[in-house]
């Protein structure tokens, strides 16, 4: 679980390691989310390492919330993040991510059974 509040961040930029530690995830997962959710990291240091602004961290935190805390699939989180409307106004069922996961598990179990 994320152990920070966005409004408590004091630096202009944070390294990928710092952001990964804030969210208690691997840096590779952050890179994966960047690609999947088309997040543009505006700043890199001389070595080419990513430097995340507070705005970018807030965006990643939203993804973390949907995927890790609420159980959305990647596609479900993309739909939920589209626009800035509350999920209920977008017509998205918050439990849909869990249902999709359970359906995939059911399919795999049926494959193993046969």
N, CA and C atoms as an extended XYZ file, in Angstrom:
342
Properties=species:S:1:pos:R:3:atomname:S:1:resname:S:1:resid:I:1 pbc="F F F"
N         0.841       -1.183        0.000 N   UNK     1
C         0.000        0.000        0.000 CA  UNK     1
C         0.883        1.242        0.000 C   UNK     1
N         0.451        2.254       -0.754 N   UNK     2
C         1.217        3.489       -0.842 CA  UNK     2
C         1.213        4.183        0.518 C   UNK     2
N         2.401        4.593        0.938 N   UNK     3
C         2.501        5.201        2.261 CA  UNK     3
C         2.903        6.674        2.179 C   UNK     3
N         2.246        7.423        1.289 N   UNK     4
C         2.530        8.845        1.161 CA  UNK     4
C         1.289        9.559        0.637 C   UNK     4
N         1.298       10.866        0.792 N   UNK     5
C         0.238       11.708        0.252 CA  UNK     5
C         0.865       12.628       -0.785 C   UNK     5
N         0.188       12.814       -1.897 N   UNK     6
C         0.714       13.645       -2.977 CA  UNK     6
C         1.047       15.055       -2.466 C   UNK     6
N         0.191       15.616       -1.630 N   UNK     7
C         0.426       16.984       -1.154 CA  UNK     7
C         1.588       17.082       -0.167 C   UNK     7
N         2.167       15.953        0.237 N   UNK     8
C         3.317       15.961        1.138 CA  UNK     8
C         4.651       15.928        0.388 C   UNK     8
N         4.615       15.763       -0.936 N   UNK     9
C         5.846       15.707       -1.722 CA  UNK     9
C         6.457       17.096       -1.800 C   UNK     9
N         7.750       17.198       -1.509 N   UNK    10
C         8.391       18.506       -1.399 CA  UNK    10
C         9.408       18.783       -2.504 C   UNK    10
N         9.941       17.761       -3.142 N   UNK    11
C        10.953       17.963       -4.183 CA  UNK    11
C        10.275       18.214       -5.529 C   UNK    11
N        11.018       18.832       -6.449 N   UNK    12
C        10.495       19.040       -7.800 CA  UNK    12
C        10.458       17.741       -8.583 C   UNK    12
N        11.494       16.903       -8.424 N   UNK    13
C        11.593       15.664       -9.177 CA  UNK    13
C        12.042       14.522       -8.267 C   UNK    13
N        11.563       13.338       -8.603 N   UNK    14
C        11.901       12.126       -7.856 CA  UNK    14
C        12.399       11.071       -8.831 C   UNK    14
N        13.386       10.289       -8.398 N   UNK    15
C        13.914        9.217       -9.249 CA  UNK    15
C        12.913        8.068       -9.316 C   UNK    15
N        13.108        7.186      -10.284 N   UNK    16
C        12.223        6.037      -10.428 CA  UNK    16
C        12.301        5.149       -9.187 C   UNK    16
N        13.474        5.055       -8.587 N   UNK    17
C        13.634        4.271       -7.361 CA  UNK    17
C        12.842        4.852       -6.203 C   UNK    17
N        12.849        6.177       -6.097 N   UNK    18
C        12.089        6.826       -5.028 CA  UNK    18
C        10.586        6.617       -5.209 C   UNK    18
N        10.118        6.733       -6.450 N   UNK    19
C         8.690        6.550       -6.729 CA  UNK    19
C         8.300        5.093       -6.483 C   UNK    19
N         9.153        4.173       -6.913 N   UNK    20
C         8.878        2.750       -6.691 CA  UNK    20
C         8.787        2.450       -5.195 C   UNK    20
N         9.667        3.051       -4.426 N   UNK    21
C         9.645        2.844       -2.974 CA  UNK    21
C         8.387        3.439       -2.349 C   UNK    21
N         7.964        4.610       -2.825 N   UNK    22
C         6.744        5.243       -2.311 CA  UNK    22
C         5.538        4.318       -2.475 C   UNK    22
N         5.486        3.647       -3.628 N   UNK    23
C         4.339        2.796       -3.953 CA  UNK    23
C         4.560        1.334       -3.575 C   UNK    23
N         5.766        1.028       -3.125 N   UNK    24
C         6.114       -0.343       -2.768 CA  UNK    24
C         5.934       -1.295       -3.952 C   UNK    24
N         6.456       -0.868       -5.116 N   UNK    25
C         6.427       -1.678       -6.334 CA  UNK    25
C         7.826       -1.671       -6.943 C   UNK    25
N         8.042       -2.508       -7.937 N   UNK    26
C         9.317       -2.541       -8.650 CA  UNK    26
C         9.382       -1.420       -9.680 C   UNK    26
N        10.586       -0.939       -9.953 N   UNK    27
C        10.778        0.083      -10.979 CA  UNK    27
C        10.320       -0.441      -12.339 C   UNK    27
N        10.479       -1.732      -12.574 N   UNK    28
C        10.046       -2.305      -13.859 CA  UNK    28
C         8.535       -2.170      -14.045 C   UNK    28
N         7.776       -2.247      -12.957 N   UNK    29
C         6.329       -2.071      -13.054 CA  UNK    29
C         5.999       -0.632      -13.444 C   UNK    29
N         6.735        0.334      -12.917 N   UNK    30
C         6.516        1.734      -13.304 CA  UNK    30
C         6.813        1.934      -14.781 C   UNK    30
N         7.885        1.330      -15.286 N   UNK    31
C         8.213        1.437      -16.716 CA  UNK    31
C         7.115        0.792      -17.560 C   UNK    31
N         6.591       -0.349      -17.099 N   UNK    32
C         5.495       -1.028      -17.799 CA  UNK    32
C         4.268       -0.129      -17.858 C   UNK    32
N         3.904        0.480      -16.726 N   UNK    33
C         2.740        1.371      -16.692 CA  UNK    33
C         2.951        2.577      -17.600 C   UNK    33
N         4.181        3.092      -17.666 N   UNK    34
C         4.467        4.218      -18.562 CA  UNK    34
C         4.097        3.860      -19.994 C   UNK    34
N         4.480        2.653      -20.413 N   UNK    35
C         4.182        2.220      -21.778 CA  UNK    35
C         2.695        1.957      -21.963 C   UNK    35
N         2.092        1.220      -21.048 N   UNK    36
C         0.683        0.829      -21.174 CA  UNK    36
C        -0.260        2.027      -21.125 C   UNK    36
N         0.040        2.998      -20.280 N   UNK    37
C        -0.843        4.138      -20.088 CA  UNK    37
C        -0.346        5.390      -20.814 C   UNK    37
N         0.703        5.209      -21.614 N   UNK    38
C         1.263        6.297      -22.428 CA  UNK    38
C         1.581        7.535      -21.584 C   UNK    38
N         2.285        7.316      -20.494 N   UNK    39
C         2.698        8.417      -19.619 CA  UNK    39
C         4.006        8.980      -20.163 C   UNK    39
N         4.017       10.272      -20.394 N   UNK    40
C         5.221       10.931      -20.887 CA  UNK    40
C         5.999       11.504      -19.702 C   UNK    40
N         7.201       10.978      -19.480 N   UNK    41
C         8.070       11.501      -18.424 CA  UNK    41
C         8.880       12.636      -19.048 C   UNK    41
N         8.630       13.839      -18.578 N   UNK    42
C         9.167       15.033      -19.220 CA  UNK    42
C        10.658       15.237      -18.984 C   UNK    42
N        11.189       14.706      -17.897 N   UNK    43
C        12.566       15.038      -17.553 CA  UNK    43
C        13.393       13.776      -17.305 C   UNK    43
N        14.619       13.813      -17.811 N   UNK    44
C        15.598       12.762      -17.527 CA  UNK    44
C        16.913       13.436      -17.187 C   UNK    44
N        17.712       12.764      -16.356 N   UNK    45
C        19.010       13.347      -16.003 CA  UNK    45
C        20.027       13.069      -17.108 C   UNK    45
N        21.271       13.458      -16.887 N   UNK    46
C        22.315       13.286      -17.908 CA  UNK    46
C        22.541       11.822      -18.275 C   UNK    46
N        22.307       10.931      -17.322 N   UNK    47
C        22.465        9.498      -17.576 CA  UNK    47
C        21.260        8.905      -18.302 C   UNK    47
N        20.185        9.670      -18.417 N   UNK    48
C        18.975        9.168      -19.062 CA  UNK    48
C        17.980        8.562      -18.091 C   UNK    48
N        18.247        8.686      -16.794 N   UNK    49
C        17.321        8.155      -15.791 CA  UNK    49
C        16.095        9.046      -15.684 C   UNK    49
N        14.948        8.423      -15.491 N   UNK    50
C        13.696        9.157      -15.386 CA  UNK    50
C        13.656        9.992      -14.108 C   UNK    50
N        13.095       11.190      -14.241 N   UNK    51
C        12.849       12.051      -13.096 CA  UNK    51
C        11.370       12.418      -13.132 C   UNK    51
N        10.634       11.997      -12.106 N   UNK    52
C         9.184       12.166      -12.067 CA  UNK    52
C         8.803       13.446      -11.342 C   UNK    52
N         7.929       14.235      -11.973 N   UNK    53
C         7.377       15.419      -11.316 CA  UNK    53
C         6.226       14.976      -10.419 C   UNK    53
N         5.761       15.872       -9.573 N   UNK    54
C         4.642       15.563       -8.681 CA  UNK    54
C         3.397       15.220       -9.513 C   UNK    54
N         3.204       15.927      -10.629 N   UNK    55
C         2.056       15.660      -11.514 CA  UNK    55
C         2.128       14.228      -12.060 C   UNK    55
N         3.303       13.816      -12.492 N   UNK    56
C         3.475       12.464      -13.031 CA  UNK    56
C         3.293       11.418      -11.928 C   UNK    56
N         3.765       11.717      -10.733 N   UNK    57
C         3.585       10.796       -9.606 CA  UNK    57
C         2.101       10.664       -9.276 C   UNK    57
N         1.360       11.764       -9.345 N   UNK    58
C        -0.082       11.720       -9.082 CA  UNK    58
C        -0.783       10.838      -10.105 C   UNK    58
N        -0.371       10.931      -11.360 N   UNK    59
C        -0.951       10.094      -12.420 CA  UNK    59
C        -0.648        8.616      -12.167 C   UNK    59
N         0.584        8.325      -11.807 N   UNK    60
C         0.971        6.945      -11.512 CA  UNK    60
C         0.245        6.444      -10.268 C   UNK    60
N         0.064        7.316       -9.298 N   UNK    61
C        -0.653        6.932       -8.077 CA  UNK    61
C        -2.099        6.553       -8.406 C   UNK    61
N        -2.720        7.257       -9.354 N   UNK    62
C        -4.080        6.917       -9.784 CA  UNK    62
C        -4.114        5.524      -10.402 C   UNK    62
N        -3.120        5.223      -11.228 N   UNK    63
C        -3.031        3.886      -11.840 CA  UNK    63
C        -2.854        2.845      -10.748 C   UNK    63
N        -1.959        3.113       -9.805 N   UNK    64
C        -1.721        2.211       -8.680 CA  UNK    64
C        -3.024        1.937       -7.935 C   UNK    64
N        -3.778        3.001       -7.690 N   UNK    65
C        -5.034        2.869       -6.957 CA  UNK    65
C        -5.997        1.942       -7.691 C   UNK    65
N        -6.169        2.161       -8.989 N   UNK    66
C        -7.097        1.320       -9.750 CA  UNK    66
C        -6.623       -0.128       -9.844 C   UNK    66
N        -5.352       -0.314      -10.189 N   UNK    67
C        -4.850       -1.664      -10.466 CA  UNK    67
C        -4.562       -2.445       -9.192 C   UNK    67
N        -3.842       -1.854       -8.268 N   UNK    68
C        -3.400       -2.579       -7.083 CA  UNK    68
C        -4.424       -2.589       -5.948 C   UNK    68
N        -5.100       -1.473       -5.733 N   UNK    69
C        -6.004       -1.396       -4.590 CA  UNK    69
C        -7.434       -1.805       -4.936 C   UNK    69
N        -7.905       -1.415       -6.130 N   UNK    70
C        -9.283       -1.710       -6.495 CA  UNK    70
C        -9.425       -2.949       -7.372 C   UNK    70
N        -8.321       -3.521       -7.823 N   UNK    71
C        -8.370       -4.772       -8.571 CA  UNK    71
C        -8.758       -4.643      -10.026 C   UNK    71
N        -8.597       -3.468      -10.615 N   UNK    72
C        -8.915       -3.300      -12.029 CA  UNK    72
C        -7.883       -4.015      -12.891 C   UNK    72
N        -8.307       -4.438      -14.075 N   UNK    73
C        -7.363       -4.909      -15.075 CA  UNK    73
C        -6.724       -3.669      -15.695 C   UNK    73
N        -5.699       -3.859      -16.489 N   UNK    74
C        -5.060       -2.729      -17.168 CA  UNK    74
C        -6.086       -2.024      -18.052 C   UNK    74
N        -6.839       -2.796      -18.817 N   UNK    75
C        -7.852       -2.204      -19.705 CA  UNK    75
C        -8.931       -1.478      -18.909 C   UNK    75
N        -9.356       -2.064      -17.805 N   UNK    76
C       -10.353       -1.421      -16.952 CA  UNK    76
C        -9.846       -0.112      -16.375 C   UNK    76
N        -8.583       -0.100      -15.971 N   UNK    77
C        -7.987        1.124      -15.431 CA  UNK    77
C        -7.873        2.189      -16.515 C   UNK    77
N        -7.541        1.773      -17.736 N   UNK    78
C        -7.466        2.737      -18.841 CA  UNK    78
C        -8.825        3.383      -19.067 C   UNK    78
N        -9.874        2.570      -19.055 N   UNK    79
C       -11.222        3.118      -19.239 CA  UNK    79
C       -11.582        4.058      -18.090 C   UNK    79
N       -11.228        3.673      -16.876 N   UNK    80
C       -11.558        4.485      -15.705 CA  UNK    80
C       -10.804        5.810      -15.717 C   UNK    80
N        -9.597        5.815      -16.244 N   UNK    81
C        -8.786        7.029      -16.264 CA  UNK    81
C        -9.126        7.952      -17.430 C   UNK    81
N        -9.826        7.422      -18.437 N   UNK    82
C       -10.176        8.240      -19.596 CA  UNK    82
C       -11.034        9.407      -19.154 C   UNK    82
N       -10.690       10.585      -19.599 N   UNK    83
C       -11.406       11.765      -19.137 CA  UNK    83
C       -11.118       11.975      -17.666 C   UNK    83
N       -11.713       12.932      -17.080 N   UNK    84
C       -11.523       13.165      -15.653 CA  UNK    84
C       -12.843       13.049      -14.917 C   UNK    84
N       -13.723       12.220      -15.430 N   UNK    85
C       -15.015       12.029      -14.799 CA  UNK    85
C       -14.910       10.967      -13.726 C   UNK    85
N       -15.754       11.074      -12.701 N   UNK    86
C       -15.823        9.983      -11.736 CA  UNK    86
C       -16.253        8.702      -12.437 C   UNK    86
N       -15.820        7.575      -11.930 N   UNK    87
C       -16.087        6.279      -12.545 CA  UNK    87
C       -17.577        6.060      -12.761 C   UNK    87
N       -18.402        6.422      -11.802 N   UNK    88
C       -19.830        6.185      -11.923 CA  UNK    88
C       -20.409        6.932      -13.116 C   UNK    88
N       -19.882        8.120      -13.421 N   UNK    89
C       -20.389        8.894      -14.548 CA  UNK    89
C       -19.952        8.311      -15.881 C   UNK    89
N       -18.901        7.506      -15.883 N   UNK    90
C       -18.430        6.891      -17.116 CA  UNK    90
C       -19.173        5.598      -17.414 C   UNK    90
N       -20.022        5.160      -16.505 N   UNK    91
C       -20.752        3.919      -16.715 CA  UNK    91
C       -19.896        2.687      -16.514 C   UNK    91
N       -18.856        2.796      -15.714 N   UNK    92
C       -17.955        1.673      -15.462 CA  UNK    92
C       -18.275        1.088      -14.105 C   UNK    92
N       -18.432       -0.206      -14.077 N   UNK    93
C       -18.702       -0.914      -12.829 CA  UNK    93
C       -17.372       -1.143      -12.112 C   UNK    93
N       -17.177       -0.582      -10.902 N   UNK    94
C       -15.898       -0.747      -10.199 CA  UNK    94
C       -15.504       -2.198       -9.957 C   UNK    94
N       -16.472       -3.098       -9.906 N   UNK    95
C       -16.145       -4.506       -9.673 CA  UNK    95
C       -15.785       -5.230      -10.965 C   UNK    95
N       -15.842       -4.550      -12.105 N   UNK    96
C       -15.599       -5.203      -13.393 CA  UNK    96
C       -14.203       -5.818      -13.463 C   UNK    96
N       -13.198       -5.152      -12.916 N   UNK    97
C       -11.838       -5.691      -12.959 CA  UNK    97
C       -11.750       -7.028      -12.250 C   UNK    97
N       -12.387       -7.153      -11.120 N   UNK    98
C       -12.377       -8.403      -10.368 CA  UNK    98
C       -13.111       -9.478      -11.131 C   UNK    98
N       -14.242       -9.115      -11.736 N   UNK    99
C       -15.024      -10.082      -12.505 CA  UNK    99
C       -14.202      -10.607      -13.685 C   UNK    99
N       -13.500       -9.707      -14.388 N   UNK   100
C       -12.664      -10.127      -15.511 CA  UNK   100
C       -11.572      -11.086      -15.043 C   UNK   100
N       -10.956      -10.807      -13.907 N   UNK   101
C        -9.909      -11.676      -13.375 CA  UNK   101
C       -10.471      -13.052      -13.034 C   UNK   101
N       -11.640      -13.069      -12.403 N   UNK   102
C       -12.255      -14.349      -12.029 CA  UNK   102
C       -12.641      -15.161      -13.261 C   UNK   102
N       -13.106      -14.483      -14.316 N   UNK   103
C       -13.452      -15.195      -15.541 CA  UNK   103
C       -12.214      -15.839      -16.170 C   UNK   103
N       -11.090      -15.122      -16.155 N   UNK   104
C        -9.845      -15.701      -16.697 CA  UNK   104
C        -9.392      -16.898      -15.873 C   UNK   104
N        -9.499      -16.802      -14.564 N   UNK   105
C        -9.120      -17.916      -13.692 CA  UNK   105
C       -10.022      -19.109      -13.963 C   UNK   105
N       -11.313      -18.861      -14.117 N   UNK   106
C       -12.270      -19.938      -14.401 CA  UNK   106
C       -11.915      -20.644      -15.706 C   UNK   106
N       -11.579      -19.862      -16.745 N   UNK   107
C       -11.189      -20.448      -18.033 CA  UNK   107
C        -9.948      -21.331      -17.879 C   UNK   107
N        -8.966      -20.842      -17.155 N   UNK   108
C        -7.732      -21.616      -16.955 CA  UNK   108
C        -8.023      -22.919      -16.193 C   UNK   108
N        -8.870      -22.837      -15.177 N   UNK   109
C        -9.216      -24.041      -14.420 CA  UNK   109
C        -9.959      -25.047      -15.292 C   UNK   109
N       -10.835      -24.545      -16.173 N   UNK   110
C       -11.558      -25.452      -17.068 CA  UNK   110
C       -10.608      -26.107      -18.062 C   UNK   110
N        -9.600      -25.366      -18.526 N   UNK   111
C        -8.594      -25.926      -19.427 CA  UNK   111
C        -7.805      -27.025      -18.721 C   UNK   111
N        -7.452      -26.782      -17.483 N   UNK   112
C        -6.680      -27.782      -16.729 CA  UNK   112
C        -7.510      -29.029      -16.465 C   UNK   112
N        -8.796      -28.834      -16.257 N   UNK   113
C        -9.693      -29.944      -15.942 CA  UNK   113
C        -9.859      -30.872      -17.150 C   UNK   113
N        -9.888      -30.309      -18.358 N   UNK   114
C       -10.112      -31.142      -19.550 CA  UNK   114
C        -8.853      -31.686      -20.141 C   UNK   114
